[in-house]
Amino acid sequence: MKTHAYTSHVRWTGNTGQGTASYTGYQRAWQIAVPGKPVIDCSNDPLLGGDPALMNPEDLLLSALSACHMLWYLHLASDAGIVVTAYEDTPEGTGELERSGAARFVKATLRPRITLQEGADLDQAHAIHHKIHETCFIARSVNFPVEIDAEFLTA
């Protein structure tokens, strides 16, 4: 079995001068820096005091899940001779918050809108979605169900 190594550097940038001396005295801001790639400014979920203009961990997880699914879809469609000319997704994650304050995702729904070349086999195009979770790194790593609600168009 091959292994893959990934690295990242996460740095808190929300110290307003007194660190975490009080709960309301610091910002929930941070940066993700992956060697050789642009830095991403992030914040906490706005429900928890974060900046709504910045990506938060939940946004990043849902986006990673959607992107991994898309990349595998494109790969498997190409292998199957199905020509995809456009792909976009508006995924939605559902979380729950326990009384203790602990939270988790309980499901995600991917809503890919896929444009196929005229004459594509729609049954085969639909079937590809069910094969992806056998191989998608992110989908195989999450512990919540991932549903697919795909829409197909032809160009």
N, C-alpha and C positions, 0 to 999 in steps of 0.2 A: 504494500500500500504506500502510495506517495503522500507526503505531507506538504502543506503550503504554509508559509509563514507570512504574516501581515504585521505591519507596525504602524503606529500612530502616536502622535504626541498631543495630549489634551492639556491645555493650560487655562486655569481660572484667571479671568481678567476683570473680575467684578469687585476688587478691593477698592473701596471708596476712601480709604485712608485709615480705617480702624479695624480692618479685617472683619472677623465674625464676632466682634464684641457684642453686637445685638443682632437679632434675627432680621430686623428691618433695615439694618445699617450697611448692608452689602448688596451688590447686584448679582443676579444669577446669570452672569455673562461668562463665556469661555470661548476658546478657539480650538479648532482641530487643525493640526498641521501634519500632513503626511509628506515624507521626504519627496521633493521634486514636484509637488502639486500645490495649487493655490490654497492659502489658509481660508478656512470657513469660520466666520464669526457665528456663534450660537448663543442661545439663551435657554432658560427653563421654559416649561409650558406656561403660558400666560395665566392659567388658573392657579399657578404656584408662584406668581410674582415675576414671571419672565417677560421679556420683550417680545410682543407679538410679531414684530417685523423680522425676527431672526429665526433660523431653524432651531428646533429643539430635538431632544433624543427620540421622541415619538415620531416626529416628522422624518427623521433620518432612517429609523427602522422601517417604517412603512414605505418610504422611497426605495430603500435597498431591496426590500421584498419585491416590489413592483418591477424594479430595474432588472433584477435577476430573472424573474419570470419572463420579461420581455426578451432578454438576450437569449434565453433558452428557446423561447418560441421562435424567434428569428432563425436560430440554428436548425431546429427540428423542421421548420417549414422549408427551409432551403434544402435540407436532406430529402424531404418528401416531394420536392419539385413544385411546391406551392410558392408562388411569387407574392411576397408582401411588399406593397409600395408605400404604406404608411402605418404607423403604430403609435397610439397614445393611450394613456391610462389615467384614470382619476380614482385611485384606490381610496378606500375608507377603512380605518381601523376603529374597532370598538373596544373601549377600556372600561374597567370597573375600579371603583375606589372603595376600599374597605373602611370601616369605622376607625381602624387603627391608623389610617393614612397610607397604608400600603396599596399599591395599584398594579395593574397588569393588563395586557391586552387579552381579550377573550376571543376575538376573531378579527379577521381582516377579509375584506371583499375587494378583489381586483376587478376593475371594470374596463378592460382593454377595448379600444375601438380600433379595429384592424381593417385596413383596406387591402383587398386582394386583387390580383390581376383577373380580368374577366375570364370566366371559364374554370376557375379554381373549384376543387371539390370541397364544398362546405362541410360535409360530414367529416372528412379527413382533417380539415382546418380546425373544427371543434375538438376532435379527438386529441389533437396535439396537446391541448391544455392539460389533459389528464396524465400525460407522460412526463410533464415537466417536474412534478413534485418527486419523481424518482431520482432526479439529478440536480435540481437547483440547490446550490449551497445554502442560500438563506432560508428557503422554504423548508429544507430538511433540518434546519437548526432551530426553528421557532417551535414553541410548545402550545400553539393555539391553532385552531382550524383556519384554513385559507380557502375562501370560496371564489369561484370565477364566474363572472357575469359578463361574458364577451358579446360584443356587437361586431358584425362583419358587414363591410361595404365592398362593392366592386368598382374598380376604376375602368 
